[in-house]
Amino acid sequence: MTEGEGTGPSEAAKRPASQEFTHTAVLTEEVVNLLVTGRKGAFVDATLGMGGHTIRLLGALPQECSVLGIDWDPEMVGIAAHNLAQFGDRVKIAQGNFANIDEITAREGISAISGALFDLGISSLHFDKPSRGFSIKHDGPLDMRINPDNPLTAYTIINQWPYEQIEHLIRICGERHSRRITRAVLEARRTRALETTAELSALIAGVVPGRGEKIHPATRTFLALRAAVNYEFDNLTRGIQKIMPLLKPGARLGIITFHSLEDRIVKETFGMMAELGGWQLVTRKPVKPSEEEVTANKRARSAKLRVIEKL
Ligand SMILES: C[S@@+](CC[C@H](N)C(=O)[O-])C[C@H]1O[C@@H](n2cnc3c(N)ncnc32)[C@H](O)[C@@H]1O
C-alpha cells in the first residue's frame, strides 16, 4: 500500500505481529487522564505504532467511541492491526502521513474529531531492527525512512548532499561539532561511499572529542538525518494545522515530543493558538514521565506531553 491510497492494512500486513520487537507506550496514564474527558465520537491516534496508546484509550473511552489509528510505516500498520484485532469495529487503521490527516479522515468518513494524540518520532522497532537503518548501536544500511516508499534516504544525504547543507542540518539539530563532522564525512566519501550506520557512527566518534556526556557522539547527527529524511518538522507543523479545523469544540489535542526542537514547535504553535482565541492550554508546562516510568522505560526519559483544548 502506498501513502495516500487505500486505507486499511493489506492482506500481507495483517499477518501476526513478530514477537521480536516491542514498544512500551509512554505517559499512558497522563494521556488517558488528559484526553479522556467523557466526550463521545471518533478519536484519532495519529502515530499508531504498535497500538499501545490506542489500546489504553479504547479501554478508557465509552464503548460507543472509536479510534482511527494512522501510521506512515506499513510495517507498523500490520503489527497494530494484529494487536488491535480484539477491538473489532471500534478501531480503524489507515496507512499515511499525518501531515495529510484531513485527507485520511475524509477517506475514513470522519468529519469531526473528539480527541487526538500525536506521539512523535519512531518506535522501538525502528531503533532495534538493524535493517531499518536508524540505529547507532546495531549496524544496518544508511536508510532511516519511516515509509520505505519515501525517495530520500540517509545514504543520499550523507553521500550526495553538499557540505553546506549537511553542516546546516546537523547544526540546527544541536550538534556543535557540525563542521568537524561534515568535513570528516566529505573526506571519507571522496574515497568511497559511506554505506552503513556503523561506518558513520564510528567516523563521528573518531572526530568528536569525548564530552563526558552519556549519549553517543553520533546521536545528534543521527537525529538530524532522521528528521530530514522524514520531513519531521514540516510534517508536525502541517499535521497540527490540518487537524485544528477538524476538532470539535471541547476536543483535546495531545502531543508527545522527544526532543527540544519538536517541543519548541508544539509549545509555540499551541501558545499562538491560545493567544489568537478559540483554544485553551490544558497544560501550561509540559507533562513529563515519573521517575518510576523512566526507571522502567529508559526511552521515556525525554518525553514531554502538551495538551490543548478547542473552545
Ligand atoms: C513513538 S511511535 C508511536 C508509538 C505508539 N504510540 C505505541 O503506543 O505503540 C511513533 C510512530 O509514529 C509513526 N510516524 C512517524 N511519523 C509519522 C507521520 N508523519 N505520519 C504518520 N505516522 C508517523 C512511526 O512510524 C511510529 O510508528
The ligand as a Tripos MOL2 file, in Angstrom:
@<TRIPOS>MOLECULE
LIG
   27    29     1     0     0
SMALL
NO_CHARGES

@<TRIPOS>ATOM
      1 C1          6.7210    6.8290   19.1100 C.3       1 LIG1
      2 S1          5.9850    5.8230   17.9140 S.3       1 LIG1
      3 C2          4.3360    5.6630   18.4610 C.3       1 LIG1
      4 C3          4.1300    4.5410   19.3970 C.3       1 LIG1
      5 C4          2.6790    4.2920   19.7350 C.3       1 LIG1
      6 N1          2.0790    5.4010   20.4400 N.3       1 LIG1
      7 C5          2.5250    2.9990   20.5180 C.2       1 LIG1
      8 O1          1.9700    3.0520   21.6260 O.co2     1 LIG1
      9 O2          2.9740    1.9560   20.0450 O.co2     1 LIG1
     10 C6          5.7550    6.9240   16.5660 C.3       1 LIG1
     11 C7          5.0620    6.2700   15.3940 C.3       1 LIG1
     12 O3          4.7050    7.3230   14.5010 O.3       1 LIG1
     13 C8          4.9280    6.9070   13.1890 C.3       1 LIG1
     14 N2          5.1220    8.1360   12.4050 N.ar      1 LIG1
     15 C9          6.2000    8.9550   12.3950 C.ar      1 LIG1
     16 N3          5.9830    9.9970   11.5790 N.ar      1 LIG1
     17 C10         4.7360    9.8450   11.0710 C.ar      1 LIG1
     18 C11         3.9450   10.6170   10.1770 C.ar      1 LIG1
     19 N4          4.4070   11.7450    9.6230 N.pl3     1 LIG1
     20 N5          2.7010   10.1810    9.9020 N.ar      1 LIG1
     21 C12         2.2070    9.0380   10.4860 C.ar      1 LIG1
     22 N6          2.9360    8.2470   11.3090 N.ar      1 LIG1
     23 C13         4.1810    8.6620   11.6220 C.ar      1 LIG1
     24 C14         6.1270    5.9920   13.2510 C.3       1 LIG1
     25 O4          6.1350    5.0700   12.1940 O.3       1 LIG1
     26 C15         5.9340    5.3050   14.6130 C.3       1 LIG1
     27 O5          5.2900    4.0790   14.4740 O.3       1 LIG1
@<TRIPOS>BOND
     1     1     2 1
     2     2     3 1
     3     2    10 1
     4     3     4 1
     5     4     5 1
     6     5     6 1
     7     5     7 1
     8     7     8 2
     9     7     9 1
    10    10    11 1
    11    11    12 1
    12    11    26 1
    13    12    13 1
    14    13    14 1
    15    13    24 1
    16    14    15 ar
    17    14    23 ar
    18    15    16 ar
    19    16    17 ar
    20    17    18 ar
    21    17    23 ar
    22    18    19 1
    23    18    20 ar
    24    20    21 ar
    25    21    22 ar
    26    22    23 ar
    27    24    25 1
    28    24    26 1
    29    26    27 1
@<TRIPOS>SUBSTRUCTURE
     1 LIG1         1 GROUP 0 **** ****
